[in-house]
Amino acid sequence: MTADLLRRTSGPPPGDYHKRPSSLIRAAWVALSKRQRLDPWRISRSPEADVSDGRKARATVAPIVVRSIHSLPHFTFLNEPLEVRRLVSYFDNLLIEPMPPNAVLQKWLVDEHNKYRKTVPATDMMMMFWSDKLAASAQRHANRCDFRHSVDRVKTGENIWAAPYENYSDAVRLWYQEVHDPYCGCQHSYKHCCGHYVQVVWAKSNLLGCGFARCRDIWGVRGYGHHNVLVCHYNPQGNTIFPRGGGSYYAVPAFTWATKTNPKCSGCPAHASACHEGLCYSPGA
């Protein structure tokens, strides 16, 4: 039984980015994730939908981490030898240099998001502000050089951009312009082809933090010349959907449309009753 298990599980998992453990004596590791097939020419990672019942709209996984088991000092238990082993993670580190946005770039990223949020005819669009906490989590994922979504976020939205060049001044614009894609037919609610746009203009999202890193290559799009990755995290998270059964879902609109009788800022929440150019904010902010 044990020999058979080792034969079935001791081979390297699929993909060229995994390292085989140096020792597999009396141990078997299992690849816990599946490689995703992505369009190599897309330079933005479409965000996940926030499913109301806690499930994710589609499976996303962290990079496969191959664990080998190394022996530690021997102990005994009930006069029987007990071998304690330790799991050690092997990960091909692609990071060259973390480059967190400085104060100037932080302000630019916030202003860039607010610039596009202003253009949306919404009654309840919140003004965005920088969050150091979100920036730290975004930088953590950027340092992984991973184009796939992070799995250690909790109720946090995520947009990812990757490119061969370092200048990410077009990132937010590219995310926003998904709404104009005639092949997408975006209705200002979650859709795989315009999830970045929906997160950028998600009315309730008022906190933003981003991280940037230079990499030798990037997981998920390896071999296509991308060496730079920008990750932005948002709170509250956007792209909420409600499962309907039969595989269908209802996507919650990103904002409430303004009308002549209900103009911009008419739906600002009580804690953010002030309005500036169509964006709601707290008077004390």
NORJOWO-V147691 format. One record per backbone hydrogen bond with DSSP energy under -1.0 kcal/mol. NH is the residue of the N-H (numbers start at 1). CO is the residue of the C=O. If there is no record, write none. Layout:
BEGIN
nh = (NH/NH)
co = (CO/CO)
END
This chain:
BEGIN
nh = (5/6/7/8/9/10/27/42/45/50/52/54/68/70/72/75/77/80/82/86/88/90/93/96/97/99/106/107/108/109/110/111/112/113/114/115/116/117/118/120/122/123/126/127/129/131/135/136/137/138/139/140/141/142/143/144/145/147/157/159/161/162/163/171/174/175/176/177/178/179/180/181/184/185/194/198/199/200/201/202/203/205/206/207/208/209/211/213/214/215/216/219/221/224/227/228/229/230/231/232/233/234/235/241/242/244/248/250/252/254/258/259/266/267/268/272/274/276/279/280/281/285)
co = (1/2/3/4/5/6/24/39/160/239/241/51/88/86/84/82/80/77/75/70/68/66/91/214/214/212/102/103/104/105/106/107/108/109/110/111/112/113/114/117/120/256/203/280/206/208/131/132/133/134/135/136/137/138/139/141/142/219/234/232/230/43/228/168/170/171/172/173/175/176/177/178/181/181/191/194/195/196/197/199/254/202/235/235/129/233/231/229/97/227/94/145/218/221/163/163/213/161/211/159/209/157/207/50/250/248/245/242/240/188/121/262/263/123/265/269/281/279/276/125/274/282)
END
